[in-house]
Amino acid sequence: MKSNILLLLSILCIQCQSKEKNKVFVPEQSNNFIRVYKPAGDNFFGPDTKYLKEGQWYDEWVPNDHTFVKDEAGKWHIFGITHPLVESDPLNDGIHDGEYASFHAVSMATNFKEALEEHHFSDLPKVLPPKERPGEILANHAPYIIKKDGLYQMVYGHSPIRLAVSKDLMKWEPKGNLFSEVEGERDTALLFNDARDPNLLFHEGKYYMVYCSSKSVGLRESTDLINWSEPKTIFKTKTFDPESPSLIYYKSSFYLFVCSWDGNWDQKEIVGAYQHKTYVLNSRDPFDFGTDSEKQITTLNSHAPEIFQDEEGDWYISSVEWPQRGVSVDKLEWTLK
């Protein structure tokens, strides 16, 4: 009798453990965005484009893919794509015109919660315009910054994915190309023959870089940020073009946050080009996030999201150009489901 009871308890325990293993932490946002940064007017850094003139003042600037980083003094900084607002006809002709440098904004607060105020971050001079990185392509897109060996390391695109370093986040030194992608390197057609929107995760001694191509997200590995593995496709989709991926490790599992561009835009307003549907996929294996919704666990509201923590370990999700011009931040919590 006693042995039967012990057997039953063992079976129940195993079933409970199995159910617990099938549970996953799901990120949930509060949907209460605070716009912490709105770009100030500035002179265009050049060179001339179809719609923009070098040296000319433009009141309205449009940010996009961005990153948050904290300096040695504890102050928070934001870097990201920027260019003057272009209201061309049609709108899509000038939507990315002049995206040749990164904006740089700083908070005077050393606690991120104190920075969660409307228009809290202030502009500093733009970073790495073409004149400061001779020999490179004009585009300077989607910077992501991580610290290594006492230096801030910035990766940016689009392809070739490049590297720049800084001691203080103010003065940057370009270090050249890290890698390019060409047709045939991965089992998918590439958009403009490139890799876009790089994002880094440091996990167990390795750097994982995720980035987007047409209908897919790719991943490469490195131990030094210089030498990178061959590309691997970790996510495929038939229904949208992925943008602005973030790879997060949380509670023994990997999460891929990826923004969606479905191509549907009536071109009546600029904001329509900055779609704010972000899918979250979960996997124990960072090299396998499936196809389409196979491993999707939720959908969040954000365009070009960054997922990050403050000093106290609290989580946040950011968004640009939605719900307002600039960079907005929302709180993020993880719920076991």
VEXDOPA-214009 format. One record per residue: x, y, z of N, C-alpha, C in turn. Coordinates in steps of 0.2 Angstrom, whole numbers, plus 5000, padded with zeros to 4 digits. Example, Ala and Ser with C-alpha at 12.3 -4.5 7.8 and 13.67 -1.06 7.14 Angstrom:
# residues 2
REC   neast   nnorth    nup   caeast   canorth   caup   ceast   cnorth    cup
REC    5066     4972   5039     5062      4978   5039    5066     4984   5039
REC    5064     4989   5035     5068      4995   5036    5064     5000   5039
This chain:
# residues 337
REC   neast   nnorth    nup   caeast   canorth   caup   ceast   cnorth    cup
REC    5004     4994   5000     5000      5000   5000    5004     5006   5000
REC    5009     5006   5005     5014      5012   5005    5018     5013   4999
REC    5020     5007   4996     5024      5008   4989    5019     5011   4984
REC    5013     5009   4984     5008      5012   4979    5007     5019   4979
REC    5007     5021   4986     5006      5029   4987    5012     5032   4985
REC    5018     5029   4986     5025      5033   4984    5025     5033   4977
REC    5023     5028   4973     5023      5028   4966    5018     5033   4963
REC    5012     5034   4966     5008      5039   4964    5011     5046   4965
REC    5014     5047   4971     5017      5053   4972    5022     5055   4967
REC    5026     5050   4965     5032      5051   4961    5029     5053   4954
REC    5024     5049   4952     5021      5051   4945    5018     5058   4945
REC    5014     5060   4950     5012      5066   4951    5017     5072   4951
REC    5023     5070   4954     5028      5075   4954    5031     5076   4947
REC    5032     5070   4944     5035      5070   4937    5030     5074   4932
REC    5024     5073   4933     5019      5077   4929    5019     5084   4930
REC    5020     5086   4937     5020      5093   4939    5027     5096   4936
REC    5032     5093   4936     5039      5095   4933    5038     5096   4926
REC    5035     5091   4922     5034      5092   4915    5030     5098   4913
REC    5024     5099   4917     5020      5105   4916    5024     5111   4917
REC    5028     5111   4922     5032      5117   4923    5037     5119   4918
REC    5040     5113   4915     5045      5114   4910    5041     5117   4903
REC    5035     5116   4902     5031      5118   4897    5029     5125   4897
REC    5030     5128   4903     5028      5135   4905    5034     5139   4902
REC    5032     5146   4900     5037      5150   4898    5035     5157   4900
REC    5041     5161   4902     5040      5168   4904    5038     5172   4898
REC    5032     5176   4898     5030      5180   4893    5030     5187   4894
REC    5034     5191   4890     5034      5199   4892    5028     5202   4890
REC    5026     5206   4895     5020      5210   4895    5021     5218   4896
REC    5019     5222   4892     5020      5229   4892    5014     5233   4896
REC    5016     5238   4899     5010      5242   4902    5006     5246   4897
REC    5009     5247   4891     5006      5252   4886    5004     5259   4889
REC    5010     5261   4892     5010      5268   4894    5016     5271   4892
REC    5017     5272   4886     5024      5275   4884    5025     5282   4886
REC    5031     5284   4888     5033      5290   4889    5038     5292   4884
REC    5037     5298   4881     5042      5300   4876    5048     5304   4879
REC    5054     5300   4880     5059      5303   4883    5064     5307   4879
REC    5063     5307   4872     5067      5310   4868    5064     5313   4862
REC    5064     5319   4860     5062      5322   4854    5067     5326   4851
REC    5069     5324   4844     5075      5327   4841    5074     5335   4841
REC    5079     5339   4842     5079      5346   4841    5081     5347   4834
REC    5080     5353   4831     5082      5355   4825    5090     5355   4824
REC    5093     5355   4818     5100      5355   4817    5101     5356   4810
REC    5108     5357   4808     5110      5358   4801    5112     5351   4799
REC    5110     5349   4792     5111      5343   4789    5118     5342   4788
REC    5121     5336   4790     5128      5335   4790    5131     5333   4783
REC    5126     5331   4778     5128      5330   4772    5131     5323   4770
REC    5133     5322   4764     5132      5326   4758    5125     5327   4756
REC    5125     5332   4751     5118      5333   4748    5115     5327   4745
REC    5108     5327   4746     5104      5321   4743    5099     5324   4738
REC    5095     5320   4736     5090      5322   4731    5085     5328   4735
REC    5084     5327   4741     5080      5331   4745    5083     5336   4750
REC    5089     5334   4752     5092      5338   4758    5099     5341   4755
REC    5100     5347   4759     5106      5351   4757    5111     5351   4763
REC    5117     5350   4762     5122      5350   4767    5123     5357   4770
REC    5123     5357   4777     5123      5363   4780    5117     5367   4781
REC    5112     5365   4778     5105      5368   4779    5102     5366   4785
REC    5098     5371   4788     5095      5370   4795    5088     5366   4793
REC    5087     5361   4797     5080      5358   4797    5077     5357   4804
REC    5071     5359   4805     5068      5359   4811    5066     5352   4814
REC    5063     5348   4809     5061      5342   4811    5065     5336   4809
REC    5067     5332   4814     5071      5326   4812    5068     5320   4814
REC    5069     5314   4811     5066      5308   4812    5071     5303   4814
REC    5070     5300   4820     5074      5295   4823    5072     5288   4821
REC    5076     5283   4821     5073      5276   4820    5077     5271   4824
REC    5079     5266   4822     5083      5260   4826    5088     5264   4830
REC    5088     5261   4837     5092      5265   4842    5095     5260   4847
REC    5099     5263   4851     5101      5259   4857    5102     5263   4863
REC    5101     5260   4869     5103      5263   4875    5109     5261   4878
REC    5113     5265   4881     5119      5263   4885    5121     5268   4890
REC    5124     5265   4895     5126      5269   4901    5133     5271   4902
REC    5135     5277   4903     5142      5278   4903    5146     5277   4910
REC    5152     5279   4911     5156      5277   4917    5153     5282   4923
REC    5150     5287   4921     5148      5292   4926    5141     5290   4928
REC    5138     5285   4925     5131      5283   4927    5126     5286   4923
REC    5127     5290   4918     5122      5294   4914    5120     5289   4908
REC    5114     5290   4906     5111      5286   4901    5112     5290   4894
REC    5113     5286   4889     5114      5289   4882    5109     5285   4877
REC    5107     5288   4872     5103      5285   4867    5107     5287   4860
REC    5108     5282   4856     5111      5283   4849    5106     5280   4844
REC    5105     5283   4838     5101      5279   4833    5101     5283   4827
REC    5098     5279   4822     5097      5282   4815    5094     5289   4816
REC    5096     5294   4811     5092      5300   4811    5093     5303   4804
REC    5088     5308   4802     5089      5312   4796    5083     5317   4797
REC    5084     5322   4793     5078      5327   4793    5072     5324   4790
REC    5066     5327   4792     5060      5325   4789    5060     5327   4782
REC    5058     5322   4778     5057      5323   4771    5050     5322   4769
REC    5046     5327   4767     5039      5326   4764    5039     5326   4757
REC    5042     5320   4754     5042      5320   4747    5035     5318   4744
REC    5035     5318   4737     5029      5316   4734    5031     5311   4728
REC    5030     5304   4729     5027      5301   4735    5031     5301   4741
REC    5028     5300   4747     5032      5300   4753    5037     5294   4753
REC    5036     5289   4750     5041      5283   4751    5047     5285   4747
REC    5047     5290   4743     5053      5292   4739    5059     5295   4744
REC    5057     5298   4749     5062      5301   4753    5061     5299   4761
REC    5058     5293   4762     5057      5291   4769    5063     5290   4772
REC    5069     5287   4769     5075      5286   4772    5081     5290   4769
REC    5079     5296   4766     5084      5300   4763    5089     5303   4768
REC    5095     5303   4767     5100      5306   4772    5101     5303   4778
REC    5100     5296   4779     5101      5292   4785    5109     5290   4785
REC    5113     5296   4786     5120      5295   4786    5124     5295   4792
REC    5120     5297   4798     5124      5298   4804    5119     5296   4810
REC    5122     5295   4816     5117      5293   4822    5116     5299   4826
REC    5110     5300   4828     5109      5305   4834    5112     5302   4840
REC    5113     5307   4845     5116      5305   4851    5113     5310   4856
REC    5109     5307   4861     5106      5311   4866    5108     5308   4873
REC    5108     5312   4878     5110      5311   4885    5105     5313   4890
REC    5105     5309   4895     5101      5311   4901    5106     5313   4907
REC    5104     5318   4911     5108      5320   4917    5107     5315   4923
REC    5102     5311   4922     5101      5307   4928    5105     5300   4928
REC    5107     5298   4934     5111      5292   4934    5106     5286   4936
REC    5100     5287   4937     5095      5282   4938    5090     5282   4933
REC    5089     5276   4929     5085      5277   4923    5078     5279   4925
REC    5075     5277   4931     5068      5279   4932    5068     5286   4933
REC    5073     5290   4934     5073      5297   4935    5073     5300   4927
REC    5075     5296   4923     5075      5298   4916    5068     5297   4912
REC    5064     5294   4916     5057      5292   4912    5052     5299   4913
REC    5054     5304   4910     5051      5310   4909    5050     5312   4902
REC    5045     5316   4901     5044      5319   4894    5050     5323   4892
REC    5053     5322   4886     5058      5325   4883    5064     5326   4888
REC    5066     5321   4892     5071      5321   4896    5078     5321   4893
REC    5079     5317   4888     5085      5317   4885    5087     5323   4880
REC    5093     5325   4880     5095      5331   4876    5100     5329   4871
REC    5099     5333   4865     5104      5331   4860    5111     5333   4861
REC    5115     5329   4858     5122      5331   4858    5124     5330   4850
REC    5130     5332   4848     5132      5332   4841    5131     5325   4838
REC    5129     5325   4832     5128      5319   4828    5134     5315   4828
REC    5134     5308   4827     5139      5304   4828    5141     5300   4821
REC    5147     5300   4819     5149      5296   4813    5146     5298   4806
REC    5145     5305   4805     5143      5306   4798    5148     5304   4793
REC    5147     5304   4786     5152      5301   4781    5159     5304   4782
REC    5159     5311   4783     5166      5314   4783    5170     5311   4789
REC    5167     5308   4794     5171      5305   4799    5173     5298   4798
REC    5171     5295   4793     5172      5288   4791    5173     5287   4784
REC    5179     5290   4781     5180      5290   4774    5181     5283   4772
REC    5179     5282   4766     5180      5275   4763    5174     5271   4764
REC    5169     5272   4768     5163      5268   4770    5158     5270   4765
REC    5153     5266   4765     5146      5268   4761    5143     5274   4765
REC    5139     5277   4762     5135      5283   4766    5131     5281   4772
REC    5128     5276   4771     5123      5274   4776    5126     5272   4783
REC    5123     5275   4788     5125      5273   4795    5118     5272   4799
REC    5117     5265   4799     5110      5263   4802    5111     5259   4808
REC    5106     5259   4812     5104      5255   4818    5110     5253   4822
REC    5113     5258   4825     5119      5256   4830    5117     5252   4836
REC    5121     5248   4838     5121      5245   4844    5127     5245   4848
REC    5127     5246   4854     5134      5247   4858    5134     5243   4864
REC    5140     5240   4865     5142      5235   4870    5149     5237   4872
REC    5150     5236   4879     5157      5238   4881    5161     5232   4882
REC    5167     5232   4879     5172      5227   4879    5179     5229   4880
REC    5183     5227   4885     5190      5229   4885    5191     5236   4887
REC    5187     5239   4890     5187      5246   4892    5185     5251   4887
REC    5182     5248   4881     5180      5252   4875    5173     5251   4874
REC    5169     5256   4872     5163      5255   4869    5163     5253   4862
REC    5160     5248   4860     5160      5245   4854    5153     5246   4850
REC    5153     5249   4845     5147      5250   4841    5147     5246   4834
REC    5142     5242   4833     5141      5239   4827    5135     5243   4824
REC    5136     5243   4817     5131      5247   4813    5131     5245   4806
REC    5125     5246   4802     5124      5244   4796    5122     5250   4791
REC    5119     5248   4786     5117      5241   4784    5124     5238   4780
REC    5123     5232   4777     5129      5229   4775    5133     5233   4770
REC    5140     5233   4771     5143      5229   4776    5142     5231   4783
REC    5141     5226   4788     5141      5228   4795    5148     5230   4797
REC    5148     5236   4801     5154      5239   4803    5155     5240   4810
REC    5161     5242   4812     5163      5243   4819    5166     5249   4820
REC    5164     5253   4826     5168      5259   4828    5169     5258   4836
REC    5174     5261   4838     5175      5261   4845    5176     5268   4848
REC    5175     5268   4855     5175      5275   4859    5177     5273   4866
REC    5181     5278   4869     5183      5278   4876    5177     5281   4880
REC    5174     5286   4877     5169      5290   4881    5162     5291   4878
REC    5161     5287   4873     5154      5288   4869    5154     5295   4865
REC    5159     5299   4866     5159      5305   4862    5163     5305   4856
REC    5169     5303   4856     5173      5303   4850    5174     5295   4848
REC    5172     5294   4841     5172      5287   4839    5177     5286   4833
REC    5180     5280   4834     5185      5279   4829    5182     5273   4824
REC    5181     5274   4818     5179      5268   4814    5185     5263   4813
REC    5183     5256   4813     5187      5251   4813    5186     5247   4807
REC    5182     5249   4803     5181      5245   4796    5175     5240   4796
REC    5175     5236   4791     5170      5231   4790    5171     5225   4794
REC    5165     5222   4797     5166      5216   4800    5164     5210   4795
REC    5158     5211   4792     5156      5206   4787    5151     5209   4782
REC    5150     5206   4776     5145      5207   4772    5141     5201   4770
REC    5135     5201   4767     5132      5196   4765    5130     5196   4758
REC    5131     5191   4754     5130      5191   4747    5125     5185   4746
REC    5122     5186   4740     5117      5180   4738    5120     5174   4738
REC    5116     5169   4741     5119      5162   4742    5122     5160   4748
REC    5124     5165   4752     5127      5163   4759    5122     5159   4763
REC    5116     5161   4763     5111      5158   4767    5105     5156   4763
REC    5101     5151   4765     5096      5148   4761    5090     5153   4761
REC    5091     5159   4759     5085      5164   4758    5088     5169   4753
REC    5083     5172   4749     5085      5178   4745    5086     5184   4750
REC    5091     5188   4748     5092      5194   4752    5090     5200   4750
REC    5087     5205   4754     5085      5211   4752    5090     5216   4751
REC    5091     5218   4745     5096      5223   4743    5103     5220   4744
REC    5104     5213   4744     5110      5210   4745    5113     5212   4751
REC    5109     5212   4757     5113      5215   4763    5110     5212   4769
REC    5113     5214   4775     5111      5213   4782    5110     5219   4785
REC    5105     5219   4789     5102      5226   4792    5101     5225   4799
REC    5101     5231   4803     5099      5231   4810    5102     5226   4815
REC    5109     5227   4815     5112      5222   4820    5111     5223   4827
REC    5111     5218   4831     5109      5218   4838    5114     5213   4841
REC    5116     5214   4847     5121      5210   4851    5119     5207   4857
REC    5120     5201   4858     5119      5198   4865    5126     5194   4867
REC    5128     5196   4873     5134      5192   4876    5131     5187   4880
REC    5133     5181   4879     5130      5175   4883    5136     5170   4883
REC    5138     5168   4890     5142      5162   4891    5148     5163   4887
REC    5151     5169   4887     5158      5170   4883    5158     5171   4876
REC    5152     5171   4873     5151      5172   4866    5147     5178   4864
REC    5148     5182   4859     5144      5187   4856    5140     5184   4851
REC    5133     5185   4851     5128      5183   4846    5126     5189   4843
REC    5127     5190   4836     5124      5196   4832    5118     5193   4828
REC    5112     5196   4829     5107      5195   4825    5105     5201   4821
REC    5103     5199   4815     5102      5205   4810    5096     5202   4805
REC    5093     5207   4801     5088      5205   4797    5090     5205   4789
REC    5087     5201   4786     5087      5201   4778    5080     5200   4776
REC    5079     5199   4770     5072      5198   4767    5069     5192   4770
REC    5064     5193   4773     5060      5187   4776    5063     5182   4780
REC    5069     5185   4784     5072      5181   4788    5076     5185   4793
REC    5079     5181   4798     5083      5184   4803    5089     5180   4803
REC    5095     5183   4803     5102      5179   4803    5105     5180   4810
REC    5110     5175   4811     5114      5175   4817    5121     5173   4815
REC    5126     5177   4818     5133      5175   4818    5136     5175   4825
REC    5141     5171   4826     5144      5171   4833    5152     5174   4833
REC    5154     5176   4838     5161      5178   4839    5163     5178   4846
REC    5169     5177   4847     5172      5178   4854    5176     5185   4855
REC    5177     5188   4850     5181      5195   4850    5178     5201   4847
REC    5172     5200   4844     5168      5205   4840    5172     5207   4834
REC    5177     5203   4832     5181      5205   4826    5180     5199   4821
REC    5181     5193   4823     5180      5187   4819    5174     5184   4820
REC    5170     5183   4814     5163      5181   4815    5162     5174   4811
REC    5158     5170   4814     5156      5164   4811    5152     5165   4804
REC    5151     5159   4801     5147      5159   4795    5140     5161   4797
REC    5136     5164   4793     5129      5165   4795    5124     5159   4795
REC    5119     5160   4800     5114      5155   4800    5107     5158   4801
REC    5103     5155   4797     5096      5158   4797    5092     5155   4803
REC    5090     5160   4808     5087      5157   4814    5079     5158   4814
REC    5077     5162   4809     5070      5163   4809    5068     5165   4802
REC    5062     5162   4799     5060      5163   4793    5052     5165   4793
REC    5050     5169   4788     5043      5171   4788    5041     5172   4780
REC    5035     5170   4779     5033      5171   4772    5028     5177   4772
REC    5026     5180   4778     5021      5185   4778    5023     5192   4779
REC    5029     5193   4781     5032      5200   4782    5039     5201   4782
REC    5042     5207   4781     5049      5208   4782    5051     5209   4789
REC    5055     5205   4792     5057      5207   4799    5062     5213   4799
REC    5061     5217   4805     5065      5223   4806    5067     5223   4813
REC    5073     5226   4814     5075      5228   4821    5075     5222   4826
REC    5078     5217   4825     5078      5211   4830    5082     5212   4836
REC    5080     5209   4842     5083      5209   4848    5083     5202   4851
REC    5089     5200   4853     5090      5193   4855    5091     5194   4863
REC    5087     5191   4867     5087      5191   4874    5087     5184   4877
REC    5092     5184   4883     5092      5178   4886    5089     5179   4893
REC    5083     5175   4895     5080      5176   4901    5077     5170   4904
REC    5079     5168   4910     5077      5162   4914    5078     5156   4910
REC    5084     5155   4908     5086      5149   4904    5083     5148   4897
REC    5081     5153   4894     5078      5153   4888    5079     5159   4884
REC    5079     5158   4877     5080      5164   4872    5074     5167   4870
REC    5074     5173   4869     5068      5177   4866    5071     5181   4860
REC    5067     5181   4854     5068      5185   4849    5063     5190   4848
REC    5064     5196   4848     5059      5201   4847    5061     5204   4840
REC    5055     5204   4836     5056      5206   4829    5050     5210   4827
REC    5052     5216   4824     5047      5221   4822    5045     5219   4815
REC    5038     5220   4813     5036      5218   4806    5034     5224   4802
REC    5037     5223   4795     5035      5227   4790    5031     5223   4785
REC    5024     5224   4784     5020      5220   4779    5019     5224   4773
REC    5022     5230   4772     5022      5233   4765    5015     5237   4764
REC    5011     5237   4769     5004      5240   4768    5005     5247   4771
REC    5005     5252   4767     5006      5259   4769    5002     5264   4763
REC    4997     5268   4765     4994      5272   4761    4997     5278   4759
REC    5003     5279   4762     5007      5285   4761    5004     5292   4762
REC    4999     5292   4766     4995      5298   4768    4999     5302   4774
REC    5002     5298   4778     5006      5301   4784    5012     5297   4785
REC    5018     5300   4787     5024      5297   4788    5024     5292   4793
REC    5020     5293   4798     5020      5288   4804    5018     5281   4801
REC    5014     5281   4796     5012      5274   4793    5017     5270   4791
REC    5023     5273   4790     5029      5269   4787    5033     5266   4793
REC    5031     5268   4799     5034      5265   4805    5029     5260   4809
REC    5028     5254   4806     5023      5250   4809    5025     5247   4816
REC    5021     5246   4820     5022      5245   4827    5020     5238   4830
REC    5020     5233   4826     5019      5227   4828    5025     5223   4829
REC    5027     5221   4835     5033      5217   4837    5031     5210   4839
REC    5033     5205   4836     5032      5198   4838    5038     5196   4842
REC    5036     5192   4847     5041      5189   4852    5040     5181   4851
REC    5046     5179   4850     5047      5171   4849    5051     5169   4854
REC    5050     5162   4856     5054      5159   4862    5057     5153   4859
REC    5063     5151   4862     5066      5145   4860    5072     5144   4865
REC    5073     5137   4866     5079      5135   4870    5085     5135   4866
REC    5084     5136   4860     5090      5135   4855    5090     5142   4851
REC    5095     5146   4852     5096      5153   4849    5096     5152   4841
REC    5097     5146   4839     5098      5145   4832    5092     5143   4828
REC    5086     5142   4832     5080      5140   4830    5074     5143   4833
REC    5071     5148   4829     5065      5152   4831    5060     5150   4826
REC    5061     5145   4822     5055      5142   4818    5053     5147   4812
REC    5047     5145   4810     5045      5149   4804    5038     5152   4806
REC    5037     5159   4804     5031      5162   4805    5029     5162   4812
REC    5023     5160   4814     5021      5160   4821    5022     5153   4825
REC    5026     5149   4822     5028      5143   4825    5030     5143   4833
REC    5034     5148   4834     5037      5149   4841    5035     5156   4844
REC    5030     5159   4841     5028      5165   4844    5024     5164   4850
REC    5025     5169   4855     5022      5168   4861    5018     5174   4863
REC    5019     5180   4860     5015      5186   4861    5017     5191   4855
REC    5013     5197   4855     5014      5202   4851    5014     5209   4855
REC    5019     5213   4854     5019      5219   4858    5018     5225   4853
REC    5017     5231   4856     5016      5237   4852    5023     5241   4852
REC    5027     5241   4847     5033      5245   4847    5036     5245   4840
REC    5039     5251   4838     5042      5251   4832    5050     5251   4833
REC    5054     5247   4830     5061      5246   4831    5063     5246   4839
REC    5060     5241   4842     5061      5241   4849    5068     5239   4852
REC    5070     5242   4857     5076      5240   4861    5073     5237   4868
REC    5076     5231   4870     5074      5228   4876    5080     5229   4881
REC    5079     5232   4887     5084      5233   4891    5082     5233   4898
REC    5087     5233   4903     5086      5234   4910    5089     5240   4913
REC    5086     5242   4918     5089      5248   4922    5094     5245   4928
REC    5096     5250   4932     5101      5248   4937    5098     5243   4942
REC    5091     5243   4943     5088      5239   4948    5085     5232   4945
REC    5087     5231   4938     5085      5225   4935    5078     5225   4932
REC    5075     5231   4932     5068      5231   4929    5069     5232   4922
REC    5064     5229   4918     5064      5229   4911    5060     5234   4907
REC    5062     5236   4901     5059      5241   4897    5059     5239   4890
REC    5054     5242   4886     5054      5241   4879    5053     5249   4876
REC    5057     5250   4871     5057      5257   4868    5054     5256   4861
REC    5052     5262   4859     5049      5263   4852    5050     5269   4849
REC    5051     5270   4842     5052      5276   4839    5047     5278   4834
REC    5045     5284   4833     5040      5286   4828    5033     5284   4830
REC    5032     5280   4834     5026      5277   4837    5026     5276   4844
REC    5022     5279   4848     5016      5283   4846    5017     5290   4844
REC    5023     5293   4845     5024      5300   4844    5031     5300   4841
REC    5033     5306   4838     5039      5307   4835    5044     5307   4841
REC    5050     5303   4840     5055      5303   4845    5056     5296   4847
REC    5059     5295   4853     5060      5289   4857    5055     5289   4863
REC    5051     5283   4863     5047      5283   4869    5049     5276   4873
REC    5047     5276   4879     5049      5270   4883    5043     5268   4887
REC    5042     5261   4887     5037      5258   4891    5039     5253   4896
REC    5036     5251   4901     5038      5246   4906    5037     5239   4903
REC    5041     5234   4905     5040      5227   4903    5041     5223   4909
REC    5036     5218   4909     5036      5213   4915    5036     5206   4912
REC    5039     5201   4915     5039      5195   4913    5034     5190   4917
REC    5029     5187   4914     5024      5183   4918    5025     5176   4915
REC    5025     5171   4920     5026      5164   4919    5019     5161   4917
REC    5018     5159   4911     5012      5156   4908    5013     5149   4905
